[in-house]
Amino acid sequence: MDRSKVFPVAKRLNKTTTAKHIPEGDHLLKRAIRKKFNQMRKEGRLFLNKEPAVVDYLAKHPDILTTSRKRKNVQHEYTSNGMIDSTLHRMPILQRLIATTNTIPTPEIYELFFSTFNELMHYSYDHGFCYIPDEVYLSLGFPAVMPRLLVEPREMPISNSKSRGSMT
């Protein structure tokens, strides 16, 4: 579940922000967009019905992104899902990280999370906080395939082949 405040704020700002009142001469991005659209139209590569709305959307987008992606909005997601703590904004909270998974860990897997946490954190620090490869997890004893999801997938009804557009 996405707990970020960034997307709702951006969505709200998109409804209330516009660049229509700013002339192209005063808005460099708007001018560049119009110039590119004109070039693409001459080449026969652009057919827009609502070009002013598209230009307005693209021209206002940097302002929306700048406003919605404030530090507190971005950090909110990371603190709510346990990626960083709420006081120092540095260390993950293991209990919250585990709570975000779609599976219930077995007691053995849960203990494995705790016993390998420091080693995985050191690996992350040593490699620039990048993605930890599966080989590292496998070398620490994690199973190659995690247990099944809590919610069983719904069975898809079997329909006859004619309803799917079959040629038979």
Protein Blocks (a to p, Z undefined) as FASTA:
>chain_A
ZZbfklmmmmmmmmmgccklpcfklmmklmmmmmmmmmmmmnopaccfblmlmmmmmmmm
mmmmmmmmgfklmmmmmmmnopacfklomaccfklmmmmpcbdcdfklmmmmmmmmmmmm
mmmmmnoopacdfklmmmnopafbdcddfbdcdddddddfklnopaZZ
